[in-house]
Amino acid sequence: MSTDEQKTVGKKFSFAEFVREARAEIAKITWPTRKETVTTTVMVIAMALITGAFFFGIDTALGFAISRILGMNS
């Protein structure tokens, strides 16, 4: 158990202290810029489309191959 944990073991909950600590932690956050957010969003959408197209192609190819092997021409 660390010293910070030992200090808080018998301590009562204080809502005001919780709010102060939460605000201090929120102040440490580095928020992304608008450009970073847009770039990341575009990259995620592009990767999702590429992945979807890849798996669609694999699924179509395997479906065709299995239907040919089993003789189920549709």
mmCIF file of the N, C-alpha and C atoms, coordinates in Angstrom:
data_MODEL
# 
_entry.id   MODEL 
# 
loop_
_atom_site.group_PDB 
_atom_site.id 
_atom_site.type_symbol 
_atom_site.label_atom_id 
_atom_site.label_alt_id 
_atom_site.label_comp_id 
_atom_site.label_asym_id 
_atom_site.label_entity_id 
_atom_site.label_seq_id 
_atom_site.pdbx_PDB_ins_code 
_atom_site.Cartn_x 
_atom_site.Cartn_y 
_atom_site.Cartn_z 
_atom_site.occupancy 
_atom_site.B_iso_or_equiv 
_atom_site.pdbx_formal_charge 
_atom_site.auth_seq_id 
_atom_site.auth_comp_id 
_atom_site.auth_asym_id 
_atom_site.auth_atom_id 
_atom_site.pdbx_PDB_model_num 
ATOM 1   N N  . MET A 1 1  ? 0.857   -1.169  0.000   1.00 0.00 ? 1  MET A N  1 
ATOM 2   C CA . MET A 1 1  ? 0.000   0.000   0.000   1.00 0.00 ? 1  MET A CA 1 
ATOM 3   C C  . MET A 1 1  ? 0.906   1.237   0.000   1.00 0.00 ? 1  MET A C  1 
ATOM 4   N N  . SER A 1 2  ? 0.614   2.179   -0.911  1.00 0.00 ? 2  SER A N  1 
ATOM 5   C CA . SER A 1 2  ? 1.437   3.386   -0.990  1.00 0.00 ? 2  SER A CA 1 
ATOM 6   C C  . SER A 1 2  ? 1.087   4.338   0.158   1.00 0.00 ? 2  SER A C  1 
ATOM 7   N N  . THR A 1 3  ? 1.907   5.348   0.319   1.00 0.00 ? 3  THR A N  1 
ATOM 8   C CA . THR A 1 3  ? 1.675   6.310   1.410   1.00 0.00 ? 3  THR A CA 1 
ATOM 9   C C  . THR A 1 3  ? 0.399   7.103   1.178   1.00 0.00 ? 3  THR A C  1 
ATOM 10  N N  . ASP A 1 4  ? 0.070   7.394   -0.095  1.00 0.00 ? 4  ASP A N  1 
ATOM 11  C CA . ASP A 1 4  ? -1.176  8.113   -0.386  1.00 0.00 ? 4  ASP A CA 1 
ATOM 12  C C  . ASP A 1 4  ? -2.385  7.274   0.010   1.00 0.00 ? 4  ASP A C  1 
ATOM 13  N N  . GLU A 1 5  ? -2.310  5.967   -0.259  1.00 0.00 ? 5  GLU A N  1 
ATOM 14  C CA . GLU A 1 5  ? -3.418  5.081   0.103   1.00 0.00 ? 5  GLU A CA 1 
ATOM 15  C C  . GLU A 1 5  ? -3.531  4.958   1.612   1.00 0.00 ? 5  GLU A C  1 
ATOM 16  N N  . GLN A 1 6  ? -2.389  4.936   2.301   1.00 0.00 ? 6  GLN A N  1 
ATOM 17  C CA . GLN A 1 6  ? -2.406  4.820   3.758   1.00 0.00 ? 6  GLN A CA 1 
ATOM 18  C C  . GLN A 1 6  ? -3.037  6.057   4.387   1.00 0.00 ? 6  GLN A C  1 
ATOM 19  N N  . LYS A 1 7  ? -2.821  7.220   3.793   1.00 0.00 ? 7  LYS A N  1 
ATOM 20  C CA . LYS A 1 7  ? -3.382  8.460   4.330   1.00 0.00 ? 7  LYS A CA 1 
ATOM 21  C C  . LYS A 1 7  ? -4.898  8.482   4.200   1.00 0.00 ? 7  LYS A C  1 
ATOM 22  N N  . THR A 1 8  ? -5.436  7.863   3.143   1.00 0.00 ? 8  THR A N  1 
ATOM 23  C CA . THR A 1 8  ? -6.867  7.953   2.885   1.00 0.00 ? 8  THR A CA 1 
ATOM 24  C C  . THR A 1 8  ? -7.664  6.785   3.439   1.00 0.00 ? 8  THR A C  1 
ATOM 25  N N  . VAL A 1 9  ? -7.014  5.817   4.075   1.00 0.00 ? 9  VAL A N  1 
ATOM 26  C CA . VAL A 1 9  ? -7.724  4.639   4.572   1.00 0.00 ? 9  VAL A CA 1 
ATOM 27  C C  . VAL A 1 9  ? -8.791  5.014   5.585   1.00 0.00 ? 9  VAL A C  1 
ATOM 28  N N  . GLY A 1 10 ? -8.477  5.773   6.606   1.00 0.00 ? 10 GLY A N  1 
ATOM 29  C CA . GLY A 1 10 ? -9.436  6.106   7.641   1.00 0.00 ? 10 GLY A CA 1 
ATOM 30  C C  . GLY A 1 10 ? -10.117 7.441   7.436   1.00 0.00 ? 10 GLY A C  1 
ATOM 31  N N  . LYS A 1 11 ? -9.879  8.103   6.327   1.00 0.00 ? 11 LYS A N  1 
ATOM 32  C CA . LYS A 1 11 ? -10.384 9.437   6.088   1.00 0.00 ? 11 LYS A CA 1 
ATOM 33  C C  . LYS A 1 11 ? -11.838 9.395   5.618   1.00 0.00 ? 11 LYS A C  1 
ATOM 34  N N  . LYS A 1 12 ? -12.637 10.361  6.063   1.00 0.00 ? 12 LYS A N  1 
ATOM 35  C CA . LYS A 1 12 ? -14.032 10.451  5.639   1.00 0.00 ? 12 LYS A CA 1 
ATOM 36  C C  . LYS A 1 12 ? -14.107 11.074  4.252   1.00 0.00 ? 12 LYS A C  1 
ATOM 37  N N  . PHE A 1 13 ? -15.182 10.753  3.547   1.00 0.00 ? 13 PHE A N  1 
ATOM 38  C CA . PHE A 1 13 ? -15.405 11.304  2.210   1.00 0.00 ? 13 PHE A CA 1 
ATOM 39  C C  . PHE A 1 13 ? -15.842 12.757  2.306   1.00 0.00 ? 13 PHE A C  1 
ATOM 40  N N  . SER A 1 14 ? -15.194 13.590  1.510   1.00 0.00 ? 14 SER A N  1 
ATOM 41  C CA . SER A 1 14 ? -15.558 15.002  1.460   1.00 0.00 ? 14 SER A CA 1 
ATOM 42  C C  . SER A 1 14 ? -15.859 15.355  0.009   1.00 0.00 ? 14 SER A C  1 
ATOM 43  N N  . PHE A 1 15 ? -17.116 15.725  -0.254  1.00 0.00 ? 15 PHE A N  1 
ATOM 44  C CA . PHE A 1 15 ? -17.517 16.066  -1.611  1.00 0.00 ? 15 PHE A CA 1 
ATOM 45  C C  . PHE A 1 15 ? -16.740 17.268  -2.131  1.00 0.00 ? 15 PHE A C  1 
ATOM 46  N N  . ALA A 1 16 ? -16.522 18.260  -1.285  1.00 0.00 ? 16 ALA A N  1 
ATOM 47  C CA . ALA A 1 16 ? -15.799 19.465  -1.696  1.00 0.00 ? 16 ALA A CA 1 
ATOM 48  C C  . ALA A 1 16 ? -14.368 19.112  -2.105  1.00 0.00 ? 16 ALA A C  1 
ATOM 49  N N  . GLU A 1 17 ? -13.728 18.233  -1.343  1.00 0.00 ? 17 GLU A N  1 
ATOM 50  C CA . GLU A 1 17 ? -12.365 17.820  -1.685  1.00 0.00 ? 17 GLU A CA 1 
ATOM 51  C C  . GLU A 1 17 ? -12.357 17.022  -2.986  1.00 0.00 ? 17 GLU A C  1 
ATOM 52  N N  . PHE A 1 18 ? -13.373 16.176  -3.165  1.00 0.00 ? 18 PHE A N  1 
ATOM 53  C CA . PHE A 1 18 ? -13.487 15.416  -4.410  1.00 0.00 ? 18 PHE A CA 1 
ATOM 54  C C  . PHE A 1 18 ? -13.587 16.356  -5.612  1.00 0.00 ? 18 PHE A C  1 
ATOM 55  N N  . VAL A 1 19 ? -14.404 17.393  -5.504  1.00 0.00 ? 19 VAL A N  1 
ATOM 56  C CA . VAL A 1 19 ? -14.583 18.358  -6.596  1.00 0.00 ? 19 VAL A CA 1 
ATOM 57  C C  . VAL A 1 19 ? -13.275 19.085  -6.867  1.00 0.00 ? 19 VAL A C  1 
ATOM 58  N N  . ARG A 1 20 ? -12.564 19.490  -5.815  1.00 0.00 ? 20 ARG A N  1 
ATOM 59  C CA . ARG A 1 20 ? -11.266 20.170  -5.995  1.00 0.00 ? 20 ARG A CA 1 
ATOM 60  C C  . ARG A 1 20 ? -10.273 19.264  -6.727  1.00 0.00 ? 20 ARG A C  1 
ATOM 61  N N  . GLU A 1 21 ? -10.201 18.014  -6.295  1.00 0.00 ? 21 GLU A N  1 
ATOM 62  C CA . GLU A 1 21 ? -9.276  17.079  -6.932  1.00 0.00 ? 21 GLU A CA 1 
ATOM 63  C C  . GLU A 1 21 ? -9.678  16.791  -8.377  1.00 0.00 ? 21 GLU A C  1 
ATOM 64  N N  . ALA A 1 22 ? -10.969 16.679  -8.631  1.00 0.00 ? 22 ALA A N  1 
ATOM 65  C CA . ALA A 1 22 ? -11.445 16.431  -9.994  1.00 0.00 ? 22 ALA A CA 1 
ATOM 66  C C  . ALA A 1 22 ? -11.098 17.609  -10.905 1.00 0.00 ? 22 ALA A C  1 
ATOM 67  N N  . ARG A 1 23 ? -11.305 18.822  -10.418 1.00 0.00 ? 23 ARG A N  1 
ATOM 68  C CA . ARG A 1 23 ? -10.966 20.015  -11.213 1.00 0.00 ? 23 ARG A CA 1 
ATOM 69  C C  . ARG A 1 23 ? -9.463  20.082  -11.492 1.00 0.00 ? 23 ARG A C  1 
ATOM 70  N N  . ALA A 1 24 ? -8.648  19.698  -10.501 1.00 0.00 ? 24 ALA A N  1 
ATOM 71  C CA . ALA A 1 24 ? -7.195  19.704  -10.692 1.00 0.00 ? 24 ALA A CA 1 
ATOM 72  C C  . ALA A 1 24 ? -6.793  18.690  -11.766 1.00 0.00 ? 24 ALA A C  1 
ATOM 73  N N  . GLU A 1 25 ? -7.442  17.525  -11.753 1.00 0.00 ? 25 GLU A N  1 
ATOM 74  C CA . GLU A 1 25 ? -7.126  16.505  -12.761 1.00 0.00 ? 25 GLU A CA 1 
ATOM 75  C C  . GLU A 1 25 ? -7.591  16.939  -14.147 1.00 0.00 ? 25 GLU A C  1 
ATOM 76  N N  . ILE A 1 26 ? -8.752  17.556  -14.229 1.00 0.00 ? 26 ILE A N  1 
ATOM 77  C CA . ILE A 1 26 ? -9.273  18.030  -15.517 1.00 0.00 ? 26 ILE A CA 1 
ATOM 78  C C  . ILE A 1 26 ? -8.358  19.100  -16.102 1.00 0.00 ? 26 ILE A C  1 
ATOM 79  N N  . ALA A 1 27 ? -7.750  19.912  -15.249 1.00 0.00 ? 27 ALA A N  1 
ATOM 80  C CA . ALA A 1 27 ? -6.843  20.967  -15.712 1.00 0.00 ? 27 ALA A CA 1 
ATOM 81  C C  . ALA A 1 27 ? -5.584  20.384  -16.354 1.00 0.00 ? 27 ALA A C  1 
ATOM 82  N N  . LYS A 1 28 ? -5.241  19.146  -16.016 1.00 0.00 ? 28 LYS A N  1 
ATOM 83  C CA . LYS A 1 28 ? -4.043  18.507  -16.572 1.00 0.00 ? 28 LYS A CA 1 
ATOM 84  C C  . LYS A 1 28 ? -4.259  17.937  -17.972 1.00 0.00 ? 28 LYS A C  1 
ATOM 85  N N  . ILE A 1 29 ? -5.517  17.861  -18.406 1.00 0.00 ? 29 ILE A N  1 
ATOM 86  C CA . ILE A 1 29 ? -5.835  17.251  -19.702 1.00 0.00 ? 29 ILE A CA 1 
ATOM 87  C C  . ILE A 1 29 ? -5.371  18.150  -20.835 1.00 0.00 ? 29 ILE A C  1 
ATOM 88  N N  . THR A 1 30 ? -4.749  17.535  -21.838 1.00 0.00 ? 30 THR A N  1 
ATOM 89  C CA . THR A 1 30 ? -4.377  18.255  -23.056 1.00 0.00 ? 30 THR A CA 1 
ATOM 90  C C  . THR A 1 30 ? -5.396  17.886  -24.124 1.00 0.00 ? 30 THR A C  1 
ATOM 91  N N  . TRP A 1 31 ? -6.264  18.821  -24.464 1.00 0.00 ? 31 TRP A N  1 
ATOM 92  C CA . TRP A 1 31 ? -7.319  18.559  -25.428 1.00 0.00 ? 31 TRP A CA 1 
ATOM 93  C C  . TRP A 1 31 ? -6.773  18.685  -26.847 1.00 0.00 ? 31 TRP A C  1 
ATOM 94  N N  . PRO A 1 32 ? -7.238  17.824  -27.765 1.00 0.00 ? 32 PRO A N  1 
ATOM 95  C CA . PRO A 1 32 ? -6.763  17.913  -29.153 1.00 0.00 ? 32 PRO A CA 1 
ATOM 96  C C  . PRO A 1 32 ? -7.320  19.166  -29.830 1.00 0.00 ? 32 PRO A C  1 
ATOM 97  N N  . THR A 1 33 ? -6.563  19.633  -30.821 1.00 0.00 ? 33 THR A N  1 
ATOM 98  C CA . THR A 1 33 ? -7.030  20.784  -31.592 1.00 0.00 ? 33 THR A CA 1 
ATOM 99  C C  . THR A 1 33 ? -8.116  20.326  -32.565 1.00 0.00 ? 33 THR A C  1 
ATOM 100 N N  . ARG A 1 34 ? -8.801  21.279  -33.154 1.00 0.00 ? 34 ARG A N  1 
ATOM 101 C CA . ARG A 1 34 ? -9.845  20.954  -34.133 1.00 0.00 ? 34 ARG A CA 1 
ATOM 102 C C  . ARG A 1 34 ? -9.248  20.189  -35.311 1.00 0.00 ? 34 ARG A C  1 
ATOM 103 N N  . LYS A 1 35 ? -8.063  20.606  -35.759 1.00 0.00 ? 35 LYS A N  1 
ATOM 104 C CA . LYS A 1 35 ? -7.411  19.943  -36.895 1.00 0.00 ? 35 LYS A CA 1 
ATOM 105 C C  . LYS A 1 35 ? -7.079  18.489  -36.543 1.00 0.00 ? 35 LYS A C  1 
ATOM 106 N N  . GLU A 1 36 ? -6.552  18.247  -35.349 1.00 0.00 ? 36 GLU A N  1 
ATOM 107 C CA . GLU A 1 36 ? -6.230  16.881  -34.924 1.00 0.00 ? 36 GLU A CA 1 
ATOM 108 C C  . GLU A 1 36 ? -7.488  16.014  -34.855 1.00 0.00 ? 36 GLU A C  1 
ATOM 109 N N  . THR A 1 37 ? -8.568  16.596  -34.369 1.00 0.00 ? 37 THR A N  1 
ATOM 110 C CA . THR A 1 37 ? -9.829  15.855  -34.256 1.00 0.00 ? 37 THR A CA 1 
ATOM 111 C C  . THR A 1 37 ? -10.363 15.487  -35.632 1.00 0.00 ? 37 THR A C  1 
ATOM 112 N N  . VAL A 1 38 ? -10.347 16.438  -36.562 1.00 0.00 ? 38 VAL A N  1 
ATOM 113 C CA . VAL A 1 38 ? -10.833 16.176  -37.918 1.00 0.00 ? 38 VAL A CA 1 
ATOM 114 C C  . VAL A 1 38 ? -9.950  15.140  -38.606 1.00 0.00 ? 38 VAL A C  1 
ATOM 115 N N  . THR A 1 39 ? -8.642  15.278  -38.488 1.00 0.00 ? 39 THR A N  1 
ATOM 116 C CA . THR A 1 39 ? -7.712  14.332  -39.110 1.00 0.00 ? 39 THR A CA 1 
ATOM 117 C C  . THR A 1 39 ? -7.921  12.924  -38.571 1.00 0.00 ? 39 THR A C  1 
ATOM 118 N N  . THR A 1 40 ? -8.040  12.793  -37.268 1.00 0.00 ? 40 THR A N  1 
ATOM 119 C CA . THR A 1 40 ? -8.247  11.481  -36.659 1.00 0.00 ? 40 THR A CA 1 
ATOM 120 C C  . THR A 1 40 ? -9.577  10.882  -37.091 1.00 0.00 ? 40 THR A C  1 
ATOM 121 N N  . THR A 1 41 ? -10.626 11.695  -37.145 1.00 0.00 ? 41 THR A N  1 
ATOM 122 C CA . THR A 1 41 ? -11.941 11.218  -37.565 1.00 0.00 ? 41 THR A CA 1 
ATOM 123 C C  . THR A 1 41 ? -11.902 10.712  -39.002 1.00 0.00 ? 41 THR A C  1 
ATOM 124 N N  . VAL A 1 42 ? -11.260 11.477  -39.881 1.00 0.00 ? 42 VAL A N  1 
ATOM 125 C CA . VAL A 1 42 ? -11.155 11.064  -41.283 1.00 0.00 ? 42 VAL A CA 1 
ATOM 126 C C  . VAL A 1 42 ? -10.365 9.763   -41.399 1.00 0.00 ? 42 VAL A C  1 
ATOM 127 N N  . MET A 1 43 ? -9.297  9.627   -40.641 1.00 0.00 ? 43 MET A N  1 
ATOM 128 C CA . MET A 1 43 ? -8.503  8.399   -40.677 1.00 0.00 ? 43 MET A CA 1 
ATOM 129 C C  . MET A 1 43 ? -9.303  7.198   -40.193 1.00 0.00 ? 43 MET A C  1 
ATOM 130 N N  . VAL A 1 44 ? -10.080 7.366   -39.150 1.00 0.00 ? 44 VAL A N  1 
ATOM 131 C CA . VAL A 1 44 ? -10.895 6.266   -38.625 1.00 0.00 ? 44 VAL A CA 1 
ATOM 132 C C  . VAL A 1 44 ? -11.938 5.850   -39.658 1.00 0.00 ? 44 VAL A C  1 
ATOM 133 N N  . ILE A 1 45 ? -12.603 6.813   -40.286 1.00 0.00 ? 45 ILE A N  1 
ATOM 134 C CA . ILE A 1 45 ? -13.602 6.495   -41.301 1.00 0.00 ? 45 ILE A CA 1 
ATOM 135 C C  . ILE A 1 45 ? -12.955 5.802   -42.491 1.00 0.00 ? 45 ILE A C  1 
ATOM 136 N N  . ALA A 1 46 ? -11.792 6.297   -42.935 1.00 0.00 ? 46 ALA A N  1 
ATOM 137 C CA . ALA A 1 46 ? -11.095 5.679   -44.069 1.00 0.00 ? 46 ALA A CA 1 
ATOM 138 C C  . ALA A 1 46 ? -10.685 4.244   -43.745 1.00 0.00 ? 46 ALA A C  1 
ATOM 139 N N  . MET A 1 47 ? -10.139 4.026   -42.566 1.00 0.00 ? 47 MET A N  1 
ATOM 140 C CA . MET A 1 47 ? -9.726  2.670   -42.188 1.00 0.00 ? 47 MET A CA 1 
ATOM 141 C C  . MET A 1 47 ? -10.930 1.736   -42.068 1.00 0.00 ? 47 MET A C  1 
ATOM 142 N N  . ALA A 1 48 ? -12.049 2.240   -41.574 1.00 0.00 ? 48 ALA A N  1 
ATOM 143 C CA . ALA A 1 48 ? -13.262 1.423   -41.472 1.00 0.00 ? 48 ALA A CA 1 
ATOM 144 C C  . ALA A 1 48 ? -13.756 1.035   -42.864 1.00 0.00 ? 48 ALA A C  1 
ATOM 145 N N  . LEU A 1 49 ? -13.719 1.979   -43.808 1.00 0.00 ? 49 LEU A N  1 
ATOM 146 C CA . LEU A 1 49 ? -14.141 1.673   -45.182 1.00 0.00 ? 49 LEU A CA 1 
ATOM 147 C C  . LEU A 1 49 ? -13.197 0.670   -45.846 1.00 0.00 ? 49 LEU A C  1 
ATOM 148 N N  . ILE A 1 50 ? -11.902 0.850   -45.663 1.00 0.00 ? 50 ILE A N  1 
ATOM 149 C CA . ILE A 1 50 ? -10.922 -0.074  -46.241 1.00 0.00 ? 50 ILE A CA 1 
ATOM 150 C C  . ILE A 1 50 ? -11.087 -1.469  -45.649 1.00 0.00 ? 50 ILE A C  1 
ATOM 151 N N  . THR A 1 51 ? -11.245 -1.541  -44.348 1.00 0.00 ? 51 THR A N  1 
ATOM 152 C CA . THR A 1 51 ? -11.423 -2.834  -43.678 1.00 0.00 ? 51 THR A CA 1 
ATOM 153 C C  . THR A 1 51 ? -12.723 -3.494  -44.134 1.00 0.00 ? 51 THR A C  1 
ATOM 154 N N  . GLY A 1 52 ? -13.796 -2.703  -44.236 1.00 0.00 ? 52 GLY A N  1 
ATOM 155 C CA . GLY A 1 52 ? -15.070 -3.237  -44.704 1.00 0.00 ? 52 GLY A CA 1 
ATOM 156 C C  . GLY A 1 52 ? -14.971 -3.778  -46.119 1.00 0.00 ? 52 GLY A C  1 
ATOM 157 N N  . ALA A 1 53 ? -14.299 -3.044  -47.004 1.00 0.00 ? 53 ALA A N  1 
ATOM 158 C CA . ALA A 1 53 ? -14.130 -3.497  -48.390 1.00 0.00 ? 53 ALA A CA 1 
ATOM 159 C C  . ALA A 1 53 ? -13.287 -4.772  -48.442 1.00 0.00 ? 53 ALA A C  1 
ATOM 160 N N  . PHE A 1 54 ? -12.249 -4.841  -47.627 1.00 0.00 ? 54 PHE A N  1 
ATOM 161 C CA . PHE A 1 54 ? -11.390 -6.027  -47.589 1.00 0.00 ? 54 PHE A CA 1 
ATOM 162 C C  . PHE A 1 54 ? -12.195 -7.259  -47.167 1.00 0.00 ? 54 PHE A C  1 
ATOM 163 N N  . PHE A 1 55 ? -12.930 -7.141  -46.069 1.00 0.00 ? 55 PHE A N  1 
ATOM 164 C CA . PHE A 1 55 ? -13.689 -8.293  -45.594 1.00 0.00 ? 55 PHE A CA 1 
ATOM 165 C C  . PHE A 1 55 ? -14.853 -8.637  -46.530 1.00 0.00 ? 55 PHE A C  1 
ATOM 166 N N  . PHE A 1 56 ? -15.441 -7.633  -47.181 1.00 0.00 ? 56 PHE A N  1 
ATOM 167 C CA . PHE A 1 56 ? -16.469 -7.917  -48.179 1.00 0.00 ? 56 PHE A CA 1 
ATOM 168 C C  . PHE A 1 56 ? -15.871 -8.728  -49.324 1.00 0.00 ? 56 PHE A C  1 
ATOM 169 N N  . GLY A 1 57 ? -14.683 -8.342  -49.791 1.00 0.00 ? 57 GLY A N  1 
ATOM 170 C CA . GLY A 1 57 ? -14.016 -9.076  -50.870 1.00 0.00 ? 57 GLY A CA 1 
ATOM 171 C C  . GLY A 1 57 ? -13.672 -10.503 -50.466 1.00 0.00 ? 57 GLY A C  1 
ATOM 172 N N  . ILE A 1 58 ? -13.135 -10.669 -49.269 1.00 0.00 ? 58 ILE A N  1 
ATOM 173 C CA . ILE A 1 58 ? -12.792 -12.014 -48.779 1.00 0.00 ? 58 ILE A CA 1 
ATOM 174 C C  . ILE A 1 58 ? -14.050 -12.864 -48.651 1.00 0.00 ? 58 ILE A C  1 
ATOM 175 N N  . ASP A 1 59 ? -15.122 -12.296 -48.091 1.00 0.00 ? 59 ASP A N  1 
ATOM 176 C CA . ASP A 1 59 ? -16.374 -13.023 -47.910 1.00 0.00 ? 59 ASP A CA 1 
ATOM 177 C C  . ASP A 1 59 ? -16.967 -13.432 -49.256 1.00 0.00 ? 59 ASP A C  1 
ATOM 178 N N  . THR A 1 60 ? -16.932 -12.529 -50.227 1.00 0.00 ? 60 THR A N  1 
ATOM 179 C CA . THR A 1 60 ? -17.460 -12.827 -51.559 1.00 0.00 ? 60 THR A CA 1 
ATOM 180 C C  . THR A 1 60 ? -16.644 -13.922 -52.226 1.00 0.00 ? 60 THR A C  1 
ATOM 181 N N  . ALA A 1 61 ? -15.337 -13.817 -52.152 1.00 0.00 ? 61 ALA A N  1 
ATOM 182 C CA . ALA A 1 61 ? -14.469 -14.819 -52.779 1.00 0.00 ? 61 ALA A CA 1 
ATOM 183 C C  . ALA A 1 61 ? -14.641 -16.192 -52.132 1.00 0.00 ? 61 ALA A C  1 
ATOM 184 N N  . LEU A 1 62 ? -14.664 -16.236 -50.813 1.00 0.00 ? 62 LEU A N  1 
ATOM 185 C CA . LEU A 1 62 ? -14.836 -17.525 -50.137 1.00 0.00 ? 62 LEU A CA 1 
ATOM 186 C C  . LEU A 1 62 ? -16.227 -18.103 -50.387 1.00 0.00 ? 62 LEU A C  1 
ATOM 187 N N  . GLY A 1 63 ? -17.236 -17.256 -50.406 1.00 0.00 ? 63 GLY A N  1 
ATOM 188 C CA . GLY A 1 63 ? -18.599 -17.714 -50.704 1.00 0.00 ? 63 GLY A CA 1 
ATOM 189 C C  . GLY A 1 63 ? -18.690 -18.302 -52.093 1.00 0.00 ? 63 GLY A C  1 
ATOM 190 N N  . PHE A 1 64 ? -18.070 -17.639 -53.060 1.00 0.00 ? 64 PHE A N  1 
ATOM 191 C CA . PHE A 1 64 ? -18.058 -18.145 -54.436 1.00 0.00 ? 64 PHE A CA 1 
ATOM 192 C C  . PHE A 1 64 ? -17.315 -19.473 -54.508 1.00 0.00 ? 64 PHE A C  1 
ATOM 193 N N  . ALA A 1 65 ? -16.149 -19.544 -53.869 1.00 0.00 ? 65 ALA A N  1 
ATOM 194 C CA . ALA A 1 65 ? -15.344 -20.773 -53.907 1.00 0.00 ? 65 ALA A CA 1 
ATOM 195 C C  . ALA A 1 65 ? -16.086 -21.939 -53.249 1.00 0.00 ? 65 ALA A C  1 
ATOM 196 N N  . ILE A 1 66 ? -16.710 -21.699 -52.118 1.00 0.00 ? 66 ILE A N  1 
ATOM 197 C CA . ILE A 1 66 ? -17.419 -22.772 -51.421 1.00 0.00 ? 66 ILE A CA 1 
ATOM 198 C C  . ILE A 1 66 ? -18.642 -23.219 -52.214 1.00 0.00 ? 66 ILE A C  1 
ATOM 199 N N  . SER A 1 67 ? -19.348 -22.262 -52.824 1.00 0.00 ? 67 SER A N  1 
ATOM 200 C CA . SER A 1 67 ? -20.515 -22.650 -53.629 1.00 0.00 ? 67 SER A CA 1 
ATOM 201 C C  . SER A 1 67 ? -20.090 -23.464 -54.842 1.00 0.00 ? 67 SER A C  1 
ATOM 202 N N  . ARG A 1 68 ? -18.950 -23.151 -55.412 1.00 0.00 ? 68 ARG A N  1 
ATOM 203 C CA . ARG A 1 68 ? -18.432 -23.934 -56.558 1.00 0.00 ? 68 ARG A CA 1 
ATOM 204 C C  . ARG A 1 68 ? -18.004 -25.321 -56.095 1.00 0.00 ? 68 ARG A C  1 
ATOM 205 N N  . ILE A 1 69 ? -17.352 -25.404 -54.923 1.00 0.00 ? 69 ILE A N  1 
ATOM 206 C CA . ILE A 1 69 ? -16.894 -26.705 -54.417 1.00 0.00 ? 69 ILE A CA 1 
ATOM 207 C C  . ILE A 1 69 ? -18.086 -27.596 -54.090 1.00 0.00 ? 69 ILE A C  1 
ATOM 208 N N  . LEU A 1 70 ? -19.115 -27.036 -53.482 1.00 0.00 ? 70 LEU A N  1 
ATOM 209 C CA . LEU A 1 70 ? -20.278 -27.827 -53.099 1.00 0.00 ? 70 LEU A CA 1 
ATOM 210 C C  . LEU A 1 70 ? -21.287 -27.995 -54.228 1.00 0.00 ? 70 LEU A C  1 
ATOM 211 N N  . GLY A 1 71 ? -21.021 -27.343 -55.357 1.00 0.00 ? 71 GLY A N  1 
ATOM 212 C CA . GLY A 1 71 ? -21.887 -27.471 -56.527 1.00 0.00 ? 71 GLY A CA 1 
ATOM 213 C C  . GLY A 1 71 ? -23.215 -26.748 -56.392 1.00 0.00 ? 71 GLY A C  1 
ATOM 214 N N  . MET A 1 72 ? -23.237 -25.692 -55.598 1.00 0.00 ? 72 MET A N  1 
ATOM 215 C CA . MET A 1 72 ? -24.475 -24.919 -55.434 1.00 0.00 ? 72 MET A CA 1 
ATOM 216 C C  . MET A 1 72 ? -24.360 -23.639 -56.258 1.00 0.00 ? 72 MET A C  1 
ATOM 217 N N  . ASN A 1 73 ? -24.680 -23.742 -57.525 1.00 0.00 ? 73 ASN A N  1 
ATOM 218 C CA . ASN A 1 73 ? -24.610 -22.555 -58.396 1.00 0.00 ? 73 ASN A CA 1 
ATOM 219 C C  . ASN A 1 73 ? -25.874 -21.739 -58.214 1.00 0.00 ? 73 ASN A C  1 
ATOM 220 N N  . SER A 1 74 ? -25.679 -20.482 -57.833 1.00 0.00 ? 74 SER A N  1 
ATOM 221 C CA . SER A 1 74 ? -26.864 -19.650 -57.665 1.00 0.00 ? 74 SER A CA 1 
ATOM 222 C C  . SER A 1 74 ? -26.781 -18.407 -58.498 1.00 0.00 ? 74 SER A C  1 
# 
